[in-house]
Amino acid sequence: MAYQGFASGDPERDAKAIRIFLDDGHLIGCAQSFAKNMGLYGQRAGCLSILCDNEMEAVAVKSQLQQLGRPMYSNPPVHGALIVSTILGDLELKKLWLQEVKVDRLTNEYHIYMTRNGRISMVDVTTENVGYLANALHEVTK
């Protein structure tokens, strides 16, 4: 889930597929990235969640994941993860983030149009309008 919240403007709605699998009784794994939907592109902040049947299974799964992860990195970056944890752990910050994920203000106030997943055509950004675009982005994210 790299774009949770960008597809529909609502992270809860974008998680519908996960809820369907859970309601059907599946044990699932979910890899989430917060790089894009929290603006942490260089941080590679994310989360891997695996649903297990019981605590013993969870301990075994965690052990295997640690063995897989350890050779890949010794000390993963922590700054992005701390930012995500701070935002999601504080009700007011989370509420503000959920509002900002929608970014509908770019269309409604600045007439900047993009797809619902947040992609914009860079071909249309010119030296004449880049200042306007930068100001609009600044206004909706401050």
N, C-alpha and C positions, 0 to 999 in steps of 0.2 A: 504494500500500500504506500506508494510514493506520493500520491496526490490526494490523500484523504482530505475532503473538504473542498477541493478544487473542482471536482467533477460536477457536483450539484450545488455547491455553496454551503453544504451542511455535512460536517464530518459524521454525524450520526446516520444520516441517510446514506452516505457513501459506504458505511459499514454493513449495509443490509445483507450483502452476500455472506458475510461471516455469520451473521445471526441466523440466516437460513440453514447453513451447515450445522450450527449448534443446535437449532431447533430440531433438525433431523437426527440428532444424536451422534454426530461425527466428532471424533477427537481431531482437532486441527492444530496446525501451526500457522502463525501469522508473522510475517516480517513487515515492520513498519519503518518508514523513513520519515524523519522530520526535517530533512535537508531543505526541501522545497516549501512545504506548507508552514514552516516557521522561519524561513529565510536564512537557514544555516548551511548554505551550500558547501562551504569548505570544511565543515565540521564532521560530516558523515554521522550525524546523530540518528540513532534508530533504536528499535526494540525488536527482539525476537520472543514471541510468546508461544508456548506449546501447552495445550490442554492435556492433562493426564488423568487417568482414572482414580489415582490415589497418591498419597504422599510417597510411598515407596517407589512407585514408578517415576514420580517427579524427581526424586533424588537421583535415580539412575539416569534419567534423561539429562539432568543438569550436569552430572559427572561426564557423560559422553560429549556434551556440548563444550564443556571446559577443555577436554582433551583435544577437540577439534580446533578450538579457538586459540589455545595457547601458542602453537607454533606459528600462527599467522601474525600475531602481534604480542608484544610483551606488555606494553602499557598503552591501551587505547586512549584516544583523545577524550578528555573529560569535559571541556568547556561547553560544547554543544549539548551534551547530556544534562549538565547542570542547569542550563537555560531551559530546556524542555521540562525538566523535573520541577523547576521553580514555577513555570507558567501553568503546567497541568495540576500542580499541587496547591495552587491558590485560586479560590473560587472567583475572585474579582479579575485576576489576570487571565484565567481561562475564559471567562465571559467576554472580556475584551478581545482576546485572540480569536474566539469563535466569530465575533462580529467582523474582525479584520480579514478573516479567511475569505469571506464572501466577496470582497473587493468590488462590489457593485457600484461603489461610489465613482470609480473610474468611468463607467459608462454613464451613470445618471448625472454626475456633476461636470465631467470633463469631456464627455462624448468620445472616449477612447474605447474602442470595441475590441473584444478578444473572445476566444472560445471559452466555454464554461470551465475548461480545465486550466485556465490561466495562461494559455499560450497566445502570444501576440506575433503578428507578422513583422519581423525586423526589416523586411524590404521596404516597408512603409515609413520607417524612421529615417528622417533626412536631417541634414544640417539645419534646415529651417524649422523643424518641429521638435527636435530632440530636447531643447530647453523646456518646451511646454510639457512634453512627456515626463521629463525628470521632475519638474515641479509638481505635476499631478501625482506621480508615484510618491513623492515626498509627503504631500498633503494627506494622502490616504493611509500612510504608514506611520505618521508621527503621533 
